[in-house]
């Protein structure tokens, strides 16, 4: 593990005036950024002793509770672990010049700071590292790019407590430049803030609903940083929007009558000579690309609790809406789940269109890499190809085997032999327990207004 040092911190600190605090941050199981704030005069502890936090901080539910069905955090006394700073991750906080931030990651033990120790697998970042090891010594280098969709909302809600698109965003102009200009200063600041934190944001576009946008990240072979960047991009978008008077949401389906928010990943693989192994003139790909698609299909539904991590996300999965409803794949079609985008032969890649935009990017990428490795290693053959010239549509009907809700998805997830092989049985059990506890927590926390209308 490459740990940030005191010397690295001192160098960054010397480049910024008026720093008063350092935020040591990480991403939990639900994809939320959490952490601990240190006065700058105490921040050297991060780089000498690490950051003490309970392991349970990594499996809190969406309401911030320790409500897993394994009762971890209660029966085990809620013990602390040590989080160490990640090399190269010390950055200024763009929206407050008094702050620096540094990514931290959990390791197994508290003692023996100077001894190299295994990473703790309660940390989603370490689950991704674990799956990445499968590509070591294979000569294969996966390359990935994240795309994140989100809505800009008014800070106020309507009379029923439901969200309202940001003022001015009252029409759908997909790819409309005026829609970007409407919030031009906000997008300018998002780009500047990304530059300050070395997050390679590229294109922005308006999407298929009023107030919906997408920001893309540049493709990279640094897979850990790709997931770091996706997690931090969401934070930048939300914080920057807040300071412009808006609320940004990555919620999968904030409006029932509008399109949902997806996290799309573009993935290709390069060999030792930096050649794309998917490169071909065949629009439907070569044998290796098809094996990769088959690998994604092999654990497609098994991974649904990672791809679609809460009950709202299953509202997004509906026919005729350019979202996955089966394991279909094709060239240059957005109604399939696994799309081969148009482009040059050398840029051949697969777009995985399944995940909700609020999913945990570390875990989503871990599942994709697991599927990729399984497909390439076993030279699998894909099914459910849809011809580009098909006029009936790939998403005309939903697959009856597709999980319809979190309960169905968790049952399949926990019994998945392939995911146990790649992610480990312990993490599957932990994730399942946390999500089952979350379901119970949410259901017992409030009575929806609609329930009063139905039963009062």
C-alpha positions in Angstrom: 0.0 0.0 0.0 1.4 3.4 -1.0 0.9 5.7 2.0 1.1 9.4 1.9 4.0 10.7 4.1 4.5 13.7 6.3 6.9 15.1 3.7 4.2 14.9 1.0 1.8 16.7 3.3 4.3 19.4 4.2 5.0 20.0 0.5 1.3 20.5 -0.3 0.7 22.6 2.7 3.5 25.0 1.7 1.7 25.6 -1.6 -1.5 27.0 0.1 -2.0 29.9 2.4 -4.5 30.0 5.3 -5.1 26.2 5.6 -6.8 25.7 9.0 -8.2 22.1 8.6 -7.5 18.8 7.0 -10.4 16.4 6.1 -9.5 12.8 6.1 -12.2 11.1 3.9 -13.3 7.7 2.6 -16.2 6.2 0.8 -18.5 3.8 2.7 -20.5 0.8 1.5 -23.4 3.0 0.3 -21.1 5.3 -1.6 -21.2 8.2 0.8 -18.1 10.3 1.6 -17.4 10.3 5.3 -14.4 11.1 7.4 -12.8 13.1 10.2 -11.7 16.7 10.4 -8.3 17.7 11.9 -7.1 21.1 12.8 -4.0 21.7 10.7 -1.7 21.7 13.7 -3.0 18.2 14.6 -3.0 16.9 11.0 0.5 15.3 11.3 -1.2 12.5 13.2 -2.8 11.4 10.0 0.6 10.8 8.5 2.3 9.3 11.6 -0.4 7.4 13.5 -3.2 7.1 11.0 -6.9 7.8 11.6 -8.8 5.8 14.2 -12.4 5.0 13.2 -14.6 2.1 13.9 -14.9 -0.6 11.2 -18.6 0.0 11.3 -18.1 3.4 9.6 -17.8 1.4 6.4 -21.1 -0.4 6.6 -23.5 2.3 7.8 -26.9 2.3 6.0 -28.3 5.2 4.1 -29.8 6.7 7.3 -26.4 6.6 8.9 -27.2 3.7 11.2 -25.4 0.5 12.2 -28.4 -1.7 11.3 -26.9 -4.8 9.7 -28.4 -8.2 10.4 -25.1 -9.6 11.6 -25.3 -7.2 14.5 -21.7 -6.1 13.8 -20.9 -2.9 15.7 -23.0 -4.2 18.6 -21.9 -7.7 19.5 -18.2 -7.1 18.7 -18.0 -3.9 20.8 -17.6 -1.6 17.7 -13.8 -1.8 17.5 -11.6 0.8 15.9 -9.4 0.2 12.9 -6.7 2.4 11.5 -7.1 4.3 8.2 -3.9 5.3 6.5 -3.6 8.3 4.0 -3.4 7.4 0.3 -0.3 8.7 -1.6 -1.0 11.4 -4.1 -4.5 12.2 -2.7 -3.8 15.4 -0.7 -5.8 18.1 -2.5 -7.2 21.6 -1.7 -11.0 21.7 -1.0 -12.2 24.1 -3.8 -15.2 25.5 -2.1 -13.3 26.5 1.1 -9.7 27.7 0.9 -9.2 26.9 4.6 -9.3 23.1 3.9 -7.2 20.4 2.5 -8.5 16.8 2.0 -6.8 13.5 1.9 -8.2 10.0 1.0 -7.8 7.4 3.7 -8.2 3.6 3.5 -8.7 1.0 6.2 -6.1 -1.7 7.1 -6.6 -4.7 9.3 -4.7 -3.9 12.5 -4.1 -1.0 14.9 -0.6 -1.9 16.0 2.8 -1.8 14.3 2.5 1.3 12.1 5.8 0.6 10.4 4.8 -2.9 9.4 3.2 -3.4 6.0 -0.2 -5.0 6.7 -3.1 -6.3 4.6 -5.9 -3.9 3.7 -9.2 -4.4 5.6 -11.9 -5.7 3.3 -14.6 -3.7 5.0 -13.3 -0.9 2.8 -14.8 -0.9 -0.7 -11.6 0.6 -2.1 -9.8 -2.5 -0.9 -12.4 -4.8 -2.4 -11.6 -3.2 -5.8 -7.8 -3.7 -5.1 -8.5 -7.4 -4.4 -10.3 -7.9 -7.7 -7.6 -6.0 -9.6 -5.0 -8.5 -8.4 -6.6 -11.1 -10.8 -5.0 -9.2 -13.7 -1.5 -9.2 -12.2 1.0 -11.0 -14.4 -1.6 -11.5 -17.2 -0.3 -8.8 -19.5 -3.7 -7.3 -19.6 -4.5 -3.8 -18.5 -8.2 -2.8 -18.2 -9.0 0.8 -19.0 -12.2 2.4 -17.8 -14.1 5.7 -18.0 -17.1 6.6 -15.7 -20.1 8.7 -16.8 -22.4 10.1 -14.2 -25.9 11.4 -14.7 -27.6 13.7 -12.2 -30.5 16.2 -11.7 -30.2 19.8 -10.7 -33.0 20.6 -8.2 -34.5 23.6 -6.5 -33.6 23.6 -2.8 -37.3 23.8 -1.9 -39.7 20.9 -2.3 -43.3 21.0 -3.5 -46.3 20.8 -1.2 -46.0 17.0 -1.1 -42.3 17.1 -0.2 -41.2 16.0 -3.7 -38.3 17.4 -5.7 -38.7 20.3 -8.2 -36.3 20.8 -11.1 -34.0 23.8 -10.7 -35.6 27.1 -11.8 -35.4 27.5 -15.5 -35.0 23.8 -16.2 -38.6 23.3 -17.3 -38.1 21.7 -20.7 -36.3 18.6 -22.1 -33.6 19.6 -24.6 -31.4 16.5 -24.8 -27.9 17.7 -25.8 -29.1 21.2 -25.9 -26.3 23.8 -25.5 -28.7 26.5 -24.1 -29.5 24.1 -21.3 -25.8 24.0 -20.4 -25.6 27.8 -20.8 -28.6 28.2 -18.4 -26.3 26.9 -15.6 -23.1 28.0 -17.3 -21.4 29.5 -14.2 -22.1 26.4 -12.2 -20.6 24.1 -14.8 -17.6 26.5 -15.1 -17.0 26.2 -11.4 -17.5 22.4 -11.5 -14.7 22.2 -14.1 -12.4 24.5 -12.1 -13.0 22.5 -9.0 -12.2 19.3 -10.8 -9.0 20.8 -12.1 -8.0 21.8 -8.6 -8.4 18.2 -7.4 -6.9 16.6 -10.6 -10.2 15.0 -11.5 -10.2 14.5 -15.3 -13.7 15.7 -16.1 -14.3 15.9 -19.9 -17.6 16.5 -21.6 -20.8 17.7 -20.1 -24.2 17.2 -21.8 -27.9 17.8 -21.0 -29.9 14.6 -20.9 -33.4 13.3 -21.5 -35.2 15.3 -18.9 -35.5 18.8 -17.6 -32.6 19.6 -15.3 -30.8 16.3 -16.0 -27.1 16.4 -17.0 -24.2 14.1 -17.4 -20.5 14.6 -16.8 -17.9 12.2 -18.1 -14.5 11.3 -16.8 -11.5 10.6 -19.0 -10.6 7.0 -19.6 -7.6 5.7 -17.6 -5.8 2.5 -16.7 -5.3 3.7 -13.1 -8.4 1.9 -11.9 -8.2 2.9 -8.2 -8.0 6.6 -9.2 -10.8 6.1 -11.7 -13.1 5.0 -8.8 -11.6 7.7 -6.5 -12.4 10.3 -9.1 -16.0 9.1 -9.6 -16.7 9.3 -5.9 -15.0 12.7 -5.6 -16.7 14.0 -8.7 -20.1 13.4 -7.1 -18.9 15.3 -4.1 -17.7 18.2 -6.2 -21.0 18.4 -8.1 -23.1 18.4 -5.0 -21.0 20.9 -3.0 -20.6 23.3 -6.0 -24.3 23.1 -6.8 -25.1 23.9 -3.1 -23.0 27.0 -3.3 -24.9 28.1 -6.5 -28.2 27.7 -4.7 -29.2 24.3 -6.2 -29.3 20.7 -5.0 -27.7 18.1 -7.2 -29.0 14.5 -6.8 -27.6 11.2 -8.2 -30.7 9.4 -7.0 -31.6 6.8 -9.5 -35.3 7.8 -10.1 -36.2 11.1 -8.5 -39.1 11.6 -10.9 -41.4 8.7 -11.8 -42.4 10.2 -15.1 -38.9 11.1 -16.2 -35.7 9.2 -17.1 -33.5 8.0 -14.3 -29.9 8.6 -13.5 -27.3 6.0 -14.6 -23.6 5.3 -14.0 -22.3 4.2 -17.3 -18.8 2.6 -17.5 -16.8 2.3 -20.7 -14.2 -0.5 -20.6 -11.5 -1.7 -22.9 -8.4 -3.8 -22.3 -4.8 -3.2 -23.5 -2.0 -5.7 -23.8 1.7 -5.4 -22.9 2.3 -3.5 -26.2 -0.4 -0.9 -25.3 -2.7 -2.3 -28.0 -6.4 -2.6 -27.5 -7.2 -6.3 -27.5 -10.8 -5.4 -28.6 -9.6 -3.6 -31.7 -11.4 -4.9 -34.8 -13.2 -3.7 -37.9 -16.2 -6.0 -37.0 -18.9 -3.8 -35.5 -19.9 -6.6 -33.1 -16.4 -7.1 -31.9 -13.8 -9.8 -32.0 -13.6 -13.0 -29.9 -12.0 -11.3 -26.9 -14.6 -8.5 -26.8 -17.4 -11.1 -27.0 -15.8 -13.1 -24.2 -15.7 -9.9 -22.1 -19.4 -9.4 -22.8 -20.2 -13.0 -21.8 -18.2 -12.4 -18.6 -20.3 -9.4 -17.8 -23.4 -11.5 -18.5 -22.1 -14.3 -16.3 -22.6 -12.2 -13.1 -25.0 -9.6 -14.5 -28.0 -10.3 -12.2 -25.8 -11.6 -9.4 -24.3 -8.1 -9.1 -27.6 -6.2 -9.0 -27.4 -5.2 -5.3 -24.1 -3.5 -6.2 -25.3 -1.9 -9.4 -28.7 -1.0 -8.0 -28.1 -0.5 -4.3 -31.5 0.7 -3.0 -35.2 0.3 -3.6 -35.5 3.5 -5.6 -33.1 2.2 -8.2 -35.5 -0.5 -9.2 -38.0 2.2 -10.3 -35.5 3.1 -13.0 -35.6 -0.4 -14.5 -38.5 -0.2 -17.0 -39.0 -1.1 -20.7 -38.7 1.4 -23.5 -36.6 3.8 -21.4 -33.0 3.1 -22.5 -32.1 1.3 -19.3 -31.2 -2.4 -18.8 -34.1 -4.8 -18.6 -32.2 -7.9 -19.8 -28.7 -9.0 -20.7 -28.8 -7.8 -24.3 -25.8 -6.5 -26.2 -25.3 -4.9 -29.6 -23.4 -2.2 -31.5 -24.4 1.4 -31.3 -27.7 0.8 -29.6 -28.7 2.5 -26.3 -31.6 0.1 -25.6 -29.2 -2.7 -24.7 -27.5 -3.3 -21.4 -24.1 -3.8 -22.9 -23.3 -1.5 -25.8 -20.4 -1.4 -28.2 -20.2 2.3 -29.1 -19.5 3.5 -32.6 -16.0 4.8 -33.2 -12.7 3.9 -34.6 -11.5 0.3 -34.7 -8.7 1.0 -32.3 -11.1 2.5 -29.7 -13.4 -0.5 -29.5 -14.9 -0.8 -26.1 -17.9 -1.9 -24.1 -20.3 0.5 -22.4 -21.9 -1.1 -19.3 -25.2 0.7 -18.8 -26.6 -1.0 -15.7 -25.6 0.8 -12.6 -27.5 3.6 -10.9 -25.7 6.9 -10.6 -25.8 6.6 -6.8 -24.0 3.2 -6.7 -20.7 2.8 -5.1 -18.1 3.3 -7.9 -15.5 1.0 -6.2 -17.8 -1.9 -5.9 -19.4 -1.4 -9.4 -15.9 -1.4 -11.0 -14.9 -4.5 -8.9 -17.9 -6.4 -10.2 -17.1 -5.4 -13.8 -13.5 -6.4 -13.5 -14.6 -9.7 -12.0 -16.9 -10.4 -14.9 -14.2 -9.3 -17.4 -11.7 -11.6 -15.9 -14.1 -14.5 -15.8 -15.1 -14.0 -19.4 -11.6 -13.6 -20.8 -10.1 -16.4 -18.7 -12.7 -19.0 -19.6 -13.2 -17.7 -23.2 -17.0 -17.5 -22.7 -19.5 -17.0 -25.5 -22.2 -14.3 -25.1 -25.9 -14.8 -25.6 -28.8 -12.4 -26.3 -27.2 -10.4 -29.2 -29.4 -7.8 -30.8 -28.8 -6.9 -34.4 -28.2 -3.2 -35.1 -31.0 -3.3 -37.7 -33.5 -4.8 -35.3 -36.7 -2.7 -35.4 -38.5 -4.2 -32.4 -36.2 -2.8 -29.8 -33.9 -4.6 -27.4 -35.8 -3.4 -24.3 -39.3 -4.3 -25.5 -39.6 -7.0 -22.8 -38.0 -7.4 -19.4 -36.2 -10.7 -18.6 -38.3 -12.7 -16.2 -35.0 -13.8 -14.4 -34.0 -10.2 -13.7 -34.4 -9.2 -10.0 -37.3 -6.9 -9.5 -36.4 -5.5 -6.0 -33.7 -5.5 -3.4 -35.0 -8.6 -1.6 -34.7 -10.7 -4.8 -31.4 -9.2 -5.7 -29.8 -9.8 -2.3 -30.9 -13.4 -2.3 -29.2 -14.0 -5.6 -26.2 -11.9 -4.7 -25.4 -13.8 -1.5 -25.6 -17.2 -3.2 -23.4 -16.2 -6.2 -20.5 -18.6 -6.5 -18.7 -16.2 -8.9 -19.0 -13.2 -6.6 -17.8 -15.3 -3.7 -14.7 -16.2 -5.7 -13.9 -12.6 -6.6 -15.2 -10.4 -3.8 -15.0 -13.0 -1.0 -17.8 -14.7 1.0 -17.2 -12.4 4.0 -17.9 -9.2 2.0 -21.0 -10.7 0.4 -22.3 -11.6 3.8 -21.4 -8.1 5.2 -23.0 -6.3 2.2 -26.1 -8.4 2.3 -26.5 -7.9 6.1 -26.0 -4.1 5.8 -28.6 -3.8 3.0 -31.1 -6.1 4.8 -30.6 -4.0 7.9 -31.1 -0.8 5.8 -34.4 -2.1 4.4 -35.6 -2.8 7.9 -34.4 0.6 9.1 -36.0 2.5 6.3 -39.3 0.7 6.6 -39.5 1.3 10.3 -38.4 5.0 10.2 -41.4 6.7 8.6 -44.9 6.3 7.3 -45.2 7.6 3.6 -47.9 10.1 3.0 -49.4 7.8 0.4 -49.9 5.2 3.0 -52.2 7.6 5.0 -54.1 8.2 1.8 -54.6 4.5 1.3 -55.3 3.2 4.8 -56.1 6.0 7.2 
